[in-house]
Amino acid sequence: LTDTNDHPNAFEIFQRAHKIDSSISLSTVYRTMKTLEGNGAIHRHTFSGGPSRFEQADGHHHDHLI
């Protein structure tokens, strides 16, 4: 997430990670995102009932336009 300018969902993160390491599974991504969210390293956003989207918690406030 540090190298992204978007707010990817778990499947998009999986696709990007899988290109780097084909042993990474979608369930690994879900578990990792849950852990990172619990540690305060990332933020989860849900827009209009769509899939949750994630971003790095960098401490800077910004708005989301949907």
N, C-alpha and C positions, 0 to 999 in steps of 0.2 A: 504493500500500500504506500510505502514511502516514495516510490517512483511513479505513482499514478496521478493523473489530474482529474480522474473521474471518481465515481462512487460505485465500484463494482459490487455485484451480488455474489453469493457464494459460488454459483456455477461459473461465473466469469473468472473468479479467482482461481477456481479449480482448473479451468482451461489454460490459464496463463501459467500456473504452477506445473501442470502436467507437461507442458512443452519443455520445461526445464528439467523435470524429474518425472518420468513416466510411472514411477512407483507410488506417487501421491494419489490418494483416492478422494472422492468427494466427501466421504465421511471424515477423513482426516482434516479436510478444510473446515467442515462444520465444527468439529471438536476444537480445532485451533482457534477459530473465530470466537467461539464461546469462551475459551480460556483468555484470549487477548482482551475481550470485552470485559470479563470479570476483573482483569488486572488494570483496567482503565487505559490500556494502550490503544484501543480503537473505539469508535462510536458506531452504533447501529442505527440506521434510519429506515423507517418504513413510510413510503409515500403512496397515498391513495390505494392502500390495500395490496400493492404489488410486493414483490420479493424484497426482503431486507437488503439494504445496501450499506456498505461499510466504508469508513475513512479512518485514517490515522488520527489519533487524538493529539493534536499539536498545541493545544492551549489557546489558539486564536479563534475568536468568534467570527462566524460568517453565516450568512443566510442562504437558504436553498429555495430557488424558484422552481416550481413545478408546473 
